[in-house]
Structures are given as C-alpha cells and as structure tokens.
Amino acid sequence: MDADSPAPPFKTSSSSPSPDTSASHASAPSPTSVIAQATLETAVGELRAAVSCLCTSEDLAESEKSVLKIERLWREAGADQAVLAALARPAVINGFVEILFNSVSAQVLQVAVFLLAELASRDDAVVQTLTRVDSDVDCLVALFKKGLVEAVVLICLLAPTPEQLVEMDMAEALVSTIRRGDEDPLKMCIKPKAASVILLSQVLAEGGADSSTSPVPRSALLSERFIRSVAASLEAEQVEERLAAMRILLRCIWEDGHCRSSIADKSSQLGAVLDAFHAVGDADKLDIVRFLYELLKLKKRSAAERVLRAIKDGGSFSMMHTLLVYLQSAPPEHSPVVAGLLLQLDLLVEPRKLSMYREEAVDCLIQCLKNTDFPRSQLLAAETIMCLPGRFSSSGRPLARSTLLRLARVKERHRQSQDLSTVRADAGEDEMEEEKAASEWERKTAYALVSHEFGLVFEALSECLKSKNADLFTTSLVCATWLVYMLSLLPDTGVLGAARVCLLRQFVIVLRSAKHGSDRVLAMVALRSFMNDREGMHDITTYIKDVLKTLRELKKSSGLAFEMLKLLSDGQESSLDMWNHKDINLVDCSSNGEVTSIVYLKNHIFSGHSDGTLKVWEGSENILRLVHETQEHTKAITSLSVLHSEEKLYSGSLDRTIRVWQFRDGVLRCVEIHDTRDPVQNLAVANAMACFVPQGAGVKVLSWNGSSKLLNPGKYVRSMGLVHGKLFCGCNDSSIQEIDLASGTLGVIQSGNKRILGKANPVYSLQVHDGLLYTGSTPSMDGASVKVWNCANYNLVGSMPSSMEARSLVVSADLIYLGSRNGAVEIWSREKLTRIGTLQAGGPSCRVQCMAVDGDGDVLVVGTSDGRIQAWGLT
C-alpha cells in the first residue's frame, strides 16, 4: 500500500504480542477480545449472506438493499482480512458493477462506488477486475459526468493512461468537482477533489500547451473560485496532490499571466510544496522550480519580494542550499531557471561581497550562454537574464525591451504599452516606493552579473550576438543593452572597458545592418551609454560613417538619435562628411517654362509651372517619376500651399483664381475654384481662409464663403507665411510684420529701410519653424543675408553671413537651405548657423525659384528658372 494512502480504519491487532505475555494471553483471553471476536464473526456471517444475495438475486431492490447492508457491515467491521477476502472476489466486484449499470438510486450508487474504491485502494486484484472490461470504466465515467462525484475517486484508483483520460472527455466534470472544494460526506480513501486535481493535471499535460486544442476550456481554468480551490491543494497531505495542484496553477499562469498575482497572494501555502522537493524525482523538482520562478514575475516589486521571502523561509529545509545542490547536478537545459531562482533568493537581502550561492548561480548562467552544444540552454540562460531586472507587465511579460526602447524616446505609431513601469508626476507615495524598490533591485541584479569574473558575462553575450538563432540573438541583445546601460548607473565597477572591447563592435554591426528597427534602436541605446566616457566616444568615432548614417535614419523617430548626432557632430558641423548630399534624380520640364513652386504632400511632390501646368511626382522610392499632370490654370501658377489637416492642395495663379485639389488613387482632381479678382503672386491657406499677395500693395484675405478684405495696405509684400492664425509678411522695403488675423493687429518685427542710391532690399523668402522666423534677402551692411527672429518677442536671435542673395529658403530639423539667383544652394547648420557646403542646381544664369524638403528632412527638391527639378538625398 502507498505510503501516502490512509491506513485501514480497523485492524484486528494493534501490535504483535511479546514472548513473555503470549502464552498467558492465549490461555486466558480477555473478555473484550472475546466479545470483539464474536462480533466480527457475526458481521462476517451477515456479510456473506448479503454478498450471496447481491451475486444471485435477480431482484434489483434486494440487490440494492444488500449493497447498503454491506456498506454498514464494512464500516462496523473495518477492513478485516476476512471481510476484505469476502468482498474482493471477482463475482462480488461484478455484482457491484451491475448495480452501477442498473440502479437509479443516488444513495445506492454512492455506496457502491465507495465500496469499490475502498477495495481497490487495498487490493490490486480489484483494480485488475474493474479494468478488464472497458464498459465498466465507461460506466464510471458516465456516472461521474452525471454528477456522481465519488466516481472520480475510483477512476483515479484505476490509474488510466493520460491518453485514456483525454478520451474520457471529463475535464468539465473535473473542474466542477474541484470548484466544489473538499466536500466528502462518505469519508472516502481519497477526497473527490484530490482525485480530480490529480486527474486534471494529467489531462492538461496530455493535452499540450496549445490552448486552442486544450481539452479544458480556458475560461474554466481562469475563474477565481477554481484557482482558489486548486491553490488550497498546495497544502494537501498527499505529495501527489500538491504537485498536481502546482502543475495546474502553472498552466493557469501560462494561459493568462494576469492570474499570477492572485496565486502569489497565497504564497503562505508554499511550505508544503517546498518540503515536497526532497521527496520527488528530478522532473518534479524542475516543475517546482519553474512554478516558483513564474510566481516571481509580478508587476509590483513588493509582491515579488514577499514571494521570495516565502520561498526562502517557508520550507522545513534551507531552500537555497537545496537549490544549490540541485543546480550542481541538473542537466544543462534545466540549469538556467534554477540558477535564476537561486540568484534572486541570494539577492533578497543586501548582497554580500562573497556568496557561494551568487557565484554558483551567475557562473552557471554564463557557462550556459557559452555552451554552444546546447542551444536550448543558451536561450534559456539569456531569457533568465532578461527577466532579472524584475520589471514585468501585469501579465508577467518582461519589460526590459520596452523599457530600453523608451530610453530612445521613440515615437511609436501604435499606442504605448500601459504596462511600462513609468512613474507619473502625480504618482502617490506607494507608487514612488514601488519604483524605488524596483530600481534598487535592478541595480542589485545588474551588479551581481557584471562584477562576476571581471565582466565575463559581456564576453558570453558577445558570442551570442553572433548566433544565427534569431531568438537567441534578440534576447541576448536586450540583455547586453540592459547591462551596458546599467553600467552608467552603477558605481565604478572597473568592467566598462571589458564591456566596450567585447560589445561595441557588435552593437555597431547591429545598428548598421539589423533587419528589425527595434534592434537597431537597442544598439543605439547601448552605444549612447558608451559615449559617456572619453574612451568610449573615441572608439565609436572609429565607426563614425556607419553610425552617422543610421542615426540620421533614426532621428526622424527617436529623440536619442538626434541627441547622439549632436554629440558626434560637435566640432564636425561644417564637414560635408557629416551632412553629405547625394544627387538622386533630375528631370527637365523646360517645355512647361519655369518651375515656380514645389511642395510635398502624402509622399508625393507637386510642382507648379509658368505655363499653368501642375505636376505630381513620386516622392519616395522612385523619386521624381511623373505620376500625373494637368493644365487647368490659364496662366502661370505662382504659388502652391498645402492644408495637411484636410490633405488638400491649393494653387494660386496669375489667372486670378485659387484652385483646390485632391489627390486620390494616382489622379489629381480640382474640387473647388475661387475667383480672387486679382492675380495671385503668393499664397498661404488655413481652414477657413486664404491669404494671397495681389499685384498691388497689401495682402488680401479671402474667406471661403466669398468675402475678402485687404490687410497691410501700405506695404508691398514679397514673401509670407501663415502659422496658427498669425501671418508673417516680408516686404520689398525690407520690413517684416506679423498680423494677427483674428484681431487685425499688426506687429513690426523689422522696420523698412532704403539702401544706398535708393534701391530697396526685399525680403525674398520667409519661413516659420519651431517658433523661429527665418527671413532671406540680399546681404545687408553687416554681411548677413538670412536673419533669425523669435516669433514670440520679435528679438533677433541669429544671422547667417552668406554672401549670396537668398531668393528662396527652406528649413528642416537640422539644416537650412538657401537658394540663390545663380543656381547655387547653400547648406547651413540650423543649430550653429554655420555654413556646411554648397550644391549646384544649374548654371550661373539659372535662378533657384523654389525648394521643399520631405517630412523627415532627408530629401531636398529644388525647382529652377530653366525648368529643371532636381532632388538630393541626405546620406
């Protein structure tokens, strides 16, 4: 009989008689023993009569009465050998089975199952008799599904194979029995709930990890009542039930990690599971470690540390020493998770300078990373390290990758994960304490890893980054980036140089050639950490071209890339190597006259021409490939303007009209025409109005409902820009004004003046960018042709001493482009206002009429007076 099975409730003798007393007892039996023997003989006699009736009677009612009588006699006489022998015969067992097939009495069926279970728990021959005929087992399963919960005990004792259990399709009944709890009115040898827990564990194991094909509905596993009942079995007397409950809970966690916290709340019940570690085999030990390890993946650091303390102090034996012994003999594929759990237990208290537990755990993880003979072990070790920062979502997903990507200040198109462990400005005291504890834990784990053997972990991770296994590469990249980043937060560990030697080149390779953008961002975060010291910055400049190229690509979506570009370009701003432009394409439209205006909209380039033609070009891959053209204006198009909020294009022409265009499915359609009654020299649009420069003085404001008014009538406006209801005007007399369109108020940014011999100095070009106003004209007395103004207070904040006449200008995030009357385009640094280089768009007699840059600032498109359009890309 199994050691965990309960002892028979009745024994004929409690102990063996001693040699000294046996003779006297035999010659003079006590009155009590005589009475007991007589009672037993009477009970056996009655039992034989009841058994005879059960086996021979054809009357169901009589047979049912016999079953009830047998149960009464069994309880009175107990499991005496004579009683057991009388009931364990195949004929009697078959009689009980016949009752199961034919009776409709719930009481009789319960009693029959109870008696069969009692017999099966004591005599293997009974089990053989019951399993010999499949229909007998099928009958038990059918009764269990109909609500006879006691039948599950007998099914459990029959020990069907996992395959047979799945075929029985009784998962729903098992779950229902578990939810009912420890109800057991018949006091069976195994409680129905215990039997159900054991069987359900086997069903889940046989069903596999795929929830779509699982025999147990996901919703049934995740109900709070079910989880609470299963968790109570962690303290069961039977080791088998404890382990089964643990495996079910582990499966619940895998199905939906959100239930992890409710399981962890019952961490006080872990003591019995910990004690079972010493009484089970290696496979069960690994399951226990996995269960404990999964419980630690909690969103709140305080909750995770409560579980760690329950593991550390909950068992009858030292769990740390137990894990250490197990680790030393565990196979490679089991070692990482054991080492991860052991390391966390060791770090629970303030780390000591020397700890054999920590040394063994970290050494194991590193050796697993380096063990190329066991790729599975390598990946598990990397995944274990990735979990050590201790930051998890509410479902238990590690947040190391997400947290590091957030450091790059990446502008995600999708909604940011709400699970990221950010502390808001209005966070409460508890939340602040949680973040403080999480940060302290992260420093502890990082220090334990990087300080081992002078940074040996970096060497191991460097080799993993060369792996062709995509999962190992990705996970190792997260680990390496995290540890390098943490070096900048830890006290001097003396291993930064080792990290740089092992990983810097690998990070550059990833930054340059990784397929996934997020991998490149992680490499960028790591390289930024190396830039904190002089030697790291020097080593990165060895790969400056590769690094700069990728940072320019990433700067459109990452604030960190922009920051790194500034650091790396310090002292190199005027170098063409830093801002190299490559000629992408050139098209000749001279048959349409001059190119008068160019704008970008929805990855397409739109150009207006002096013969009234409007053309659409591809603006991305096949740049300047003609997509569509139309000529609905009867005179020259002078200006194009884009209303991005409505994805509409507006064209102003000397034919006294403003046309509104929509571009869909490769076709440009004119959807509105507005009569201006004046030739349109320049155009700016807003949602409710258009502002245009007429042939005479002032600026006309045209409402889309047809009304118009004249503003700034005393000035001849040459250039203008409309931003947030403010119209900026650059005039022929070099004056610059700001007009509030809502109130009509006018502010003077620069007063007008006359040059020598009475020649004016027009403001040819004007653009507003990031709160600054850039104006271009002929070089003034101080040699500056471009001035930069603060839009808020009109203060002059900078100037660009270009010797050329700035006929047109366009501003990107990093650069300012100036177009001249001799075909040259100067490139200037927007931050330092220093000249970087020059591009040539045409011959000396060719004017740069218009320019545009794409939304990312990577492509410059120039239109000239000789009808050419040319594109350059920032490389």
Protein Blocks (a to p, Z undefined) as FASTA:
>chain_A
ZZkbccdfbdfbfbdcdfklmmmmmmmccfklmmmmmmmmmmmmmmmmmmmmmmmpcbfk
lmmmmmmmmmmmmmmnopafklmmmmmpmklmmmmmmmmmmpccfklmmmmmmmmmmmmm
momklmmmmmmpmklmmmmmmmmmnopaklmmmmmmnopafklmmmnopmlmmmmmmmno
madfkopabdfklmmmmmmmmmmmmnojalklpcbdfklmmpmklmmmmmmmmmpmblkl
mmmmmmmmmmmmmmommlmmmmmmmmmmmmmmmmmmmmccfklmmmmmmmmmmmmmcfbl
klmmmmmmmmmmmpmbdfklmmmmmmmmgcfklmmmmmmmmmmmmmmpccdfbdfklmmm
mmmmmmmmmmmmlmmlmmmmmmmmmmmnopacfkopafklmmmmmmnopacfbdcdfkbc
cddfklcfklmmmmmmmmmmmmmmmmmmmmggghllmmmmmmmmmpcblklmmmmmmmmm
mmmmmmmmmccehlmmmmmmmmmmmmmmmmmmpmblklmmmmmmmmmmmmmpmklmmmmm
mmmmmmmmmmmmmmmmomklmmmmmmmmgoplmpmklmcccdfbdcdfklnopafbdcde
ehiacdddfkopacdddfklmgoiafbdcdfbfbdcfbdcddfknopacdddfkopacdd
ddeehiacdfbdcdehiacfbdcddfkbccdddfbecjddddfkopacdehklbccfbdc
deehiacdddfkopacdddfknopacdfbdcdddehhiacddfbacdeehiacddddddf
kopabdcddfklopafbdcddfbdcfbccddfkbccdddfeopacdddfklopafbdcdf
bdfklccfbdcddfkopaccdddfkopacddddZZ
